[in-house]
Amino acid sequence: MGLRAVLMAVFFVAGLALIIVGWKMTGQLLGLGLMIVGLILLLTALLFYNKIYEEPKR
């Protein structure tokens, strides 16, 4: 539980930071790339969060 919470926090903060930095780079392709990587990190944090609530497969 502790490792999962730390990973979620790290991915969330890093993803949000990359999105903000990429957003400030208006008109540059690198900014778009940073925002996409940030979005992937945010979705990964969401995946870790939702993993607890998954129903077991039969």
Number of C-alpha atoms within 10 A of each C-alpha: 6 7 8 14 13 11 15 20 14 15 22 21 16 17 24 18 15 22 22 15 16 22 15 11 14 11 10 11 10 12 19 18 14 20 21 16 18 24 19 15 22 21 15 17 22 14 12 15 15 10 11 10 8 8 7 5 4 3
